[in-house]
Amino acid sequence: MSVTEMLDIFTYPFFQKALLGGILIGLMAPLIGAFLVFRRLSMIGDTLSHVSIAGVALGFLVGMSPQSLGIVFAVIAALAIEKLRTTYRAYAELSIAILMSGGVALASLFISMGKGTMNVTGYLFGSIYTLDAADLWIAAGVTLAVLLFVLVNYKELFLITFDEDAARVSGLPAAAYNLLITILTALTISAAIKIVGALLVSALITVPVAASMIAAKDFRRSLILSVIYSEAAVIIGVTAAGIGNFAPSGTIVLLLIFMLIATIASRKGVKR
C-alpha cells in the first residue's frame, strides 16, 4: 500500500467521525481519571462500565436506545457507589465490588432473556467506525462538561484529592464534589463505551494517568501529560487500525500500555 493510499483513509467520513470521537474521549477520560487514580479509586471505571452494559442489554431487550439506558444505569450506579462509600467509610472498596457484581449479574440476566437476539459485542469491545452524529454530540457534550468542571474547580478538586479531611474542615462540600466526580465518570464511560468498549474503557481512564505519574513532577503536569499520552494513543491507534485493519480499541489500549512500559524504562534509565 502506497503512502497516498494510506492517507486516503483520512478522506472517508466514517474515519473522520472515528478520529473526532476518539479525540474527544482521549481528552475527557484522563481528565476525570486523574482524580480517581490519585485517590485510589481507579476501579470505579470498571464497575460503572459493567453496570452500563446492563443498561445497554436492557435497551436491546425492551426496544429502547441502548446507549441512553446505559447512561441511566451508569448514573444510578454512581449514586449508589457514593451512598455505599459513606456507609462503609473504612471499607470504601466494598461499594465498588458490590456494584460490579450487580452490574455483571444484571447484564448476564438481560442478555440471557434476549435469547441471543441482541448484539452487545459493539458495546463490549467498541465500534468506533460506526459512530454517527448523535454519538459525537454526546461525546462532545460530556467532554465540555468534564473540561469546564476541572477548569472551574481545579483548586477544590486538588484539595479534595490529596487531603479530603482538610477540604471538609475548610468548608468545602466534599460530598457534593465526590458525587459530581463519580457522576461525570459515569457519563464519560457511557459516552466512551461505543468507542472503545466497556471492557477497555477503564484503560483510557487509568493507563495514561499511570504513565504520567512516573514522568511528571507534580499533579498539574501529570494531568496535562496524561491527556497527551491519551491523545497520542488514540490518534496513532485509530489511524494504524484503519490502515492495517486492526481492532481500534485493542490497538489504542496496547499502545497506552507500551507507552507506560516505555516511560517506566526511560525513568529507570535516567536514575542510573
Number of C-alpha atoms within 10 A of each C-alpha: 6 7 7 8 10 14 11 11 15 14 9 9 11 15 19 15 19 24 22 18 27 27 22 21 31 26 24 28 30 32 26 24 29 28 26 23 20 17 14 12 16 20 17 27 27 21 27 34 34 29 31 34 33 27 27 31 30 25 19 20 18 11 9 13 14 22 22 16 21 30 26 19 25 31 22 16 28 26 17 16 26 22 15 18 17 13 13 13 13 9 11 16 17 16 22 25 16 14 21 22 13 17 24 17 14 19 20 15 14 21 21 14 14 16 9 9 11 17 13 19 12 16 26 21 21 24 19 28 19 14 19 13 10 9 19 19 13 17 26 19 16 23 25 15 15 22 15 12 17 18 10 10 11 13 11 16 22 17 17 22 19 13 12 19 12 13 18 14 10 11 8 17 13 21 15 11 15 18 17 17 21 25 22 23 29 29 27 31 33 34 31 31 30 26 29 31 26 28 17 22 28 26 25 31 34 26 24 31 31 23 24 26 22 15 18 15 10 11 15 12 13 22 21 17 20 31 25 17 23 32 23 18 26 31 18 16 25 27 23 17 17 18 15 11 10 14 18 27 26 18 20 28 23 15 19 26 18 14 20 22 12 13 18 16 11 14 12 10 9 7 6 6
